[in-house]
Amino acid sequence: MNINGNTKLFCVIGDPIEHTLSPAMHNALFDNLKLNGVYTALRVTPPFLEDFVKGIRTMDLGGVNVTIPHKVAIIDFLDELSEEAQIIGAVNTIEMRGKKLIGHNTDGIGAIEALIQGGADPKNKNVLILGSGGAARAIGVTIALRSDVSSLTVLGIKKDELKQLVDDIKNGTGVKVFSELMDTGINQELLKDSDIIIHCTPVGMYPTIDQTIITAEEIPSHIKLMDIVYTPLETQLLKEAKKAGVETYISGIDMFVNQGVESAKLWLKIDPPRDIMKQVVLDNLRD
């Protein structure tokens, strides 16, 4: 990497930020395409978020990714939002368009692309989302906007959070969402009636890697399943799905890579080599 006065700077901001794999993924992309760019991670604490945004307005940055805890708070300091970001109420990508800062959310389209690439296109399917937090919001809203599903059902644990998500999807997209609390367990009939199940809770994420939200005995063999958790690469839920005879199961690593691909499309106006980006992420996770 040869950094000079013409090098375009990209970054991801968050707090904490040490864990992020985004610099490795995007720098591999720049190297592959021989682009004069560098992507770094910046720790920005909440009290200084507004100052950060004021600062980047004075710089010729290539683009910015946003992660926790800033995805919602940063909206107040941007000029415009994409349709998805507006309804989701969170931003993970900032596009510099002239002097304007445009907020996007590529998490949902990243998930849809992962489903399609994995053989689980949600179009005309009965989709069940487990969880009603930030990831479920991004995926649910984007599926409602883009995928023309037969039905969309969301199961959540927090009553108010679940109701807000259902209302936001209906009001923002016109799509009716079925919902149910899963605080005392998951309705087995809903599992059986689903074509695609998307797991959007932290259950099974490192360090509690032996946990699963549903077991092999509960998982219908006909469904297609995606777990957005990717640490570990093969979660306990994916292991349970295999045991249940599920033939199509998708790791969260594909959603992560695809959201990065979508960010790069916004910044570079090209179709990036997804395989290069995925391989470097896999290499880093296996180290």
C-alpha positions as CSV (number, residue, x, y, z in Angstrom):
1,M,0.0,0.0,0.0
2,N,1.5,3.3,-1.1
3,I,-0.1,6.2,0.8
4,N,0.3,9.6,-0.7
5,G,-1.4,13.0,-1.2
6,N,-3.9,11.4,-3.6
7,T,-4.9,8.5,-1.3
8,K,-8.7,8.5,-0.6
9,L,-9.5,7.8,3.0
10,F,-12.4,5.6,4.1
11,C,-13.3,4.6,7.7
12,V,-15.6,2.9,10.1
13,I,-16.5,4.6,13.4
14,G,-17.7,3.0,16.6
15,D,-17.0,2.5,20.3
16,P,-15.6,-0.1,20.8
17,I,-14.1,-0.6,17.4
18,E,-11.1,-2.9,17.9
19,H,-13.0,-6.0,16.9
20,T,-14.0,-4.8,13.4
21,L,-13.1,-6.8,10.3
22,S,-14.2,-4.0,7.9
23,P,-10.6,-2.5,7.4
24,A,-9.3,-5.9,6.3
25,M,-12.2,-6.5,4.0
26,H,-12.1,-3.1,2.3
27,N,-8.4,-2.8,2.0
28,A,-8.3,-6.2,0.3
29,L,-10.8,-4.8,-2.2
30,F,-8.7,-1.7,-2.8
31,D,-5.5,-3.8,-3.3
32,N,-7.3,-6.1,-5.7
33,L,-8.7,-3.3,-7.8
34,K,-5.4,-1.3,-7.5
35,L,-7.3,1.7,-6.1
36,N,-5.4,4.4,-4.3
37,G,-7.5,4.2,-1.1
38,V,-7.1,3.2,2.5
39,Y,-9.7,2.1,5.0
40,T,-9.2,2.5,8.8
41,A,-11.1,2.1,12.0
42,L,-11.7,5.1,14.2
43,R,-12.9,5.1,17.8
44,V,-15.4,7.9,18.2
45,T,-17.1,8.1,21.6
46,P,-20.7,9.3,21.8
47,P,-20.0,12.8,23.2
48,F,-17.8,13.6,20.1
49,L,-20.1,12.1,17.4
50,E,-21.4,15.5,16.3
51,D,-17.8,16.9,16.2
52,F,-16.7,14.0,14.1
53,V,-19.4,14.7,11.5
54,K,-18.5,18.4,11.4
55,G,-15.0,17.3,10.8
56,I,-15.6,15.0,7.9
57,R,-17.6,17.8,6.2
58,T,-14.2,19.6,5.8
59,M,-12.4,16.5,4.4
60,D,-12.5,14.8,1.0
61,L,-13.4,11.4,2.4
62,G,-14.3,8.4,0.2
63,G,-17.0,7.1,2.6
64,V,-17.8,6.1,6.2
65,N,-19.3,3.1,7.8
66,V,-21.1,3.4,11.2
67,T,-21.4,0.7,13.8
68,I,-22.5,0.6,17.4
69,P,-23.4,2.7,19.3
70,H,-23.8,5.4,16.6
71,K,-26.2,3.9,14.0
72,V,-29.2,5.8,15.4
73,A,-27.6,8.9,16.9
74,I,-25.8,9.9,13.7
75,I,-29.0,10.5,11.8
76,D,-29.4,13.9,13.5
77,F,-26.2,15.1,11.8
78,L,-26.8,14.0,8.2
79,D,-28.4,15.8,5.3
80,E,-30.5,13.0,3.8
81,L,-31.5,9.4,4.3
82,S,-32.3,6.6,1.9
83,E,-35.8,5.1,2.1
84,E,-34.6,2.1,4.0
85,A,-32.5,4.1,6.5
86,Q,-35.5,6.4,7.1
87,I,-37.9,3.5,7.9
88,I,-35.3,1.4,9.8
89,G,-34.2,4.5,11.8
90,A,-30.5,3.5,11.6
91,V,-27.5,4.2,9.4
92,N,-24.5,2.0,8.7
93,T,-23.1,3.8,5.6
94,I,-22.5,7.4,4.8
95,E,-22.2,8.4,1.2
96,M,-20.5,11.7,0.3
97,R,-22.5,13.3,-2.5
98,G,-21.1,16.6,-3.3
99,K,-21.3,18.6,0.0
100,K,-24.1,16.4,1.3
101,L,-23.8,13.5,3.7
102,I,-26.4,10.8,2.7
103,G,-27.2,8.0,5.2
104,H,-27.9,4.5,4.0
105,N,-28.5,1.2,5.7
106,T,-27.0,-1.7,3.8
107,D,-27.5,-4.4,6.4
108,G,-30.9,-5.4,5.1
109,I,-29.9,-5.7,1.4
110,G,-26.8,-7.5,2.6
111,A,-29.1,-10.1,4.2
112,I,-31.3,-10.4,1.1
113,E,-28.3,-10.9,-1.2
114,A,-27.0,-13.6,1.2
115,L,-30.3,-15.4,1.0
116,I,-30.4,-15.2,-2.7
117,Q,-26.8,-16.4,-3.1
118,G,-27.5,-19.2,-0.7
119,G,-30.5,-20.5,-2.6
120,A,-33.2,-19.0,-0.3
121,D,-34.7,-16.1,-2.4
122,P,-37.5,-14.7,-0.1
123,K,-39.7,-13.7,-3.1
124,N,-43.1,-15.4,-2.8
125,K,-42.0,-17.2,0.4
126,N,-43.3,-17.2,4.0
127,V,-40.5,-15.6,5.9
128,L,-40.1,-15.8,9.7
129,I,-37.7,-13.5,11.6
130,L,-36.6,-14.5,15.1
131,G,-35.8,-11.3,17.0
132,S,-37.0,-7.7,16.9
133,G,-33.8,-5.7,17.6
134,G,-31.6,-3.6,15.3
135,A,-30.7,-6.4,12.9
136,A,-34.3,-7.6,12.7
137,R,-35.4,-4.1,11.9
138,A,-33.0,-3.7,9.1
139,I,-33.8,-7.1,7.6
140,G,-37.5,-6.9,8.1
141,V,-37.9,-3.4,6.6
142,T,-35.7,-4.2,3.6
143,I,-37.5,-7.5,2.9
144,A,-40.8,-5.7,3.1
145,L,-39.6,-3.1,0.6
146,R,-37.8,-5.2,-1.9
147,S,-38.7,-8.9,-1.8
148,D,-42.5,-9.3,-2.4
149,V,-42.8,-12.1,0.2
150,S,-46.0,-14.1,0.6
151,S,-46.0,-13.4,4.3
152,L,-43.7,-11.8,6.9
153,T,-43.8,-12.8,10.6
154,V,-41.6,-11.4,13.4
155,L,-41.2,-13.0,16.8
156,G,-39.7,-10.9,19.6
157,I,-39.1,-10.9,23.3
158,K,-39.7,-7.3,24.1
159,K,-43.3,-6.3,23.7
160,D,-42.9,-2.6,23.0
161,E,-39.9,-3.2,20.7
162,L,-41.8,-5.8,18.7
163,K,-44.9,-3.5,18.3
164,Q,-42.8,-0.6,17.2
165,L,-41.1,-2.7,14.5
166,V,-44.4,-4.1,13.2
167,D,-45.9,-0.6,13.1
168,D,-42.9,0.9,11.4
169,I,-42.9,-1.8,8.7
170,K,-46.6,-1.4,8.0
171,N,-46.6,2.4,8.0
172,G,-43.3,2.6,6.0
173,T,-43.9,-0.1,3.4
174,G,-47.6,-0.9,3.5
175,V,-46.7,-4.6,4.2
176,K,-48.7,-6.3,6.9
177,V,-46.6,-8.1,9.4
178,F,-47.7,-10.9,11.7
179,S,-46.1,-10.9,15.1
180,E,-45.9,-12.9,18.3
181,L,-43.9,-12.8,21.5
182,M,-41.5,-15.6,22.1
183,D,-40.8,-14.9,25.8
184,T,-42.2,-18.3,26.8
185,G,-41.1,-20.2,23.7
186,I,-41.5,-20.3,20.0
187,N,-44.8,-21.3,18.3
188,Q,-44.1,-24.6,16.6
189,E,-46.9,-24.0,14.0
190,L,-45.2,-20.8,12.9
191,L,-42.0,-22.8,12.3
192,K,-43.8,-25.4,10.3
193,D,-45.6,-22.9,8.2
194,S,-42.4,-21.0,7.3
195,D,-40.3,-21.4,4.1
196,I,-37.4,-19.3,5.4
197,I,-36.3,-18.6,9.0
198,I,-33.8,-15.8,9.7
199,H,-32.3,-15.7,13.2
200,C,-31.5,-12.2,14.4
201,T,-30.8,-12.5,18.1
202,P,-27.3,-12.7,19.8
203,V,-28.1,-16.3,21.0
204,G,-25.1,-18.5,20.1
205,M,-22.7,-15.7,19.6
206,Y,-19.2,-15.9,21.1
207,P,-18.6,-16.6,24.0
208,T,-21.9,-18.5,24.5
209,I,-21.3,-20.7,21.5
210,D,-23.1,-23.7,22.8
211,Q,-26.5,-22.0,22.9
212,T,-29.3,-22.1,20.3
213,I,-32.7,-20.5,20.0
214,I,-34.3,-23.7,18.5
215,T,-33.1,-27.3,18.5
216,A,-33.0,-29.9,15.8
217,E,-36.2,-31.4,17.2
218,E,-38.0,-28.2,16.6
219,I,-36.6,-27.3,13.2
220,P,-38.7,-28.5,10.2
221,S,-36.4,-30.2,7.6
222,H,-38.1,-28.4,4.7
223,I,-37.1,-24.8,5.8
224,K,-34.2,-22.7,4.6
225,L,-32.3,-21.0,7.5
226,M,-30.0,-18.1,7.9
227,D,-28.2,-17.3,11.2
228,I,-26.8,-13.7,11.1
229,V,-24.3,-14.6,13.9
230,Y,-20.9,-15.3,12.4
231,T,-18.7,-15.8,15.5
232,P,-18.4,-18.8,15.4
233,L,-18.6,-19.4,11.7
234,E,-20.7,-22.5,12.3
235,T,-23.1,-21.6,15.1
236,Q,-24.9,-24.1,17.3
237,L,-28.1,-23.2,15.4
238,L,-26.5,-24.2,12.1
239,K,-25.4,-27.4,13.6
240,E,-28.9,-28.1,14.8
241,A,-30.3,-27.3,11.3
242,K,-27.9,-29.8,9.8
243,K,-29.0,-32.4,12.3
244,A,-32.6,-31.7,11.4
245,G,-31.9,-32.5,7.8
246,V,-32.1,-28.9,6.6
247,E,-30.4,-28.7,3.2
248,T,-30.1,-24.9,2.8
249,Y,-28.4,-23.0,5.7
250,I,-26.6,-19.7,5.5
251,S,-23.9,-18.2,7.8
252,G,-24.0,-14.6,9.0
253,I,-20.6,-14.1,7.3
254,D,-22.4,-13.7,4.0
255,M,-24.6,-10.9,5.3
256,F,-21.6,-9.1,6.8
257,V,-19.6,-9.4,3.5
258,N,-22.6,-8.3,1.4
259,Q,-23.3,-5.2,3.5
260,G,-19.7,-4.2,2.9
261,V,-20.2,-4.9,-0.8
262,E,-23.2,-2.6,-0.9
263,S,-21.3,0.1,0.9
264,A,-18.5,-0.1,-1.6
265,K,-21.0,0.1,-4.5
266,L,-22.3,3.4,-3.1
267,W,-18.8,4.9,-2.7
268,L,-17.0,3.5,-5.7
269,K,-19.9,3.2,-8.2
270,I,-18.7,-0.3,-9.3
271,D,-19.6,-3.9,-8.6
272,P,-16.9,-5.1,-6.2
273,P,-15.4,-8.6,-6.2
274,R,-17.3,-10.2,-3.4
275,D,-15.2,-13.3,-3.3
276,I,-12.1,-11.3,-2.5
277,M,-13.8,-9.5,0.3
278,K,-15.3,-12.7,1.8
279,Q,-12.0,-14.6,1.6
280,V,-10.1,-12.1,3.7
281,V,-12.8,-12.0,6.3
282,L,-12.7,-15.8,6.5
283,D,-8.9,-15.8,6.8
284,N,-9.1,-13.3,9.7
285,L,-11.8,-15.2,11.5
286,R,-9.8,-18.4,11.2
287,D,-6.6,-16.9,12.5
